[in-house]
């Protein structure tokens, strides 16, 4: 029972749905997220290796690999 008025009320804010949005410093958010994942993953993997905990080691490794893949995706497929 969606009416035209109801559809108009749910309009998206400006900039929603764009592929990459830059922050205040001009760095795309995806790159910042990838660097943050790598920065968190390295100590988590080291913590897991030191404590011989497979869970912490796996979580840290997954974060680091995901961050590296995000950065490499930008290198292989540049934005413009």
N, C-alpha and C positions, 0 to 999 in steps of 0.2 A: 504494500500500500504506500509506496514512496511517491510523493507528489513532486512537482517541479519546485515548489517552495522548499520542501525538505531537502531536495538534492542541492539546491543553491546554498542552503545553510551549512552544508558539510564541505564547503569549498576548502581547498588546501591552502596553507599559508604560502607566501611568496618564496620561491626557491625549493619547495618540497618536490622530491622526485628527481632532482638533478643528479647526474652521475657522480660528480666530484665537486665538493664545495671547499673553498679554501678558508683557512682560519685567519686570525688577525695577522699572523706572520707570513702569510702567503703559501704556507705548506699545506698540501691537500690532507684532509682528515685521514684518508686511507694510509698515507705514509706515516703519519703520526701514530696511528693505531698499530701499524706493523712494527715500528720501532719500540712502542710500549710493550707489545707482546714479546719481542725479543729481550727487552730489558727485564721483564718479569720472569720469562722462561729460563734464562741463564741461572739466576740464583736458585730457582726452584729445582732445576736439574742438579745443580751442585749440592744442594741440601739433600736431595734424594740419594745421590751417589755417596755422600758422606755417611748418611744414616742407613745405607743399604736398603732403601725403601723403593720398591719398584713403582709404586703409585706416584710418588713425588717426581721420580726420574722420568716416568712416562709423561706426566702432565707438563713438566718443564720442556721436555723434548718436543711435544706436540705444539706448545706455544712458540718455541723457537722456529720450528719448521714452518708453521703457518705464517709467522712474520717474514721469514726469508722468502717464502713463495709469494706473499703479497708484494714485497719489494721487487722481486724478479719479474712479476707480471707487469709492473709499471715499466720496467726496463725493456721487456720484449714487445709490449704493446703500448707505445707512448700515446699520451692523450692528444696531442696535436703537433 
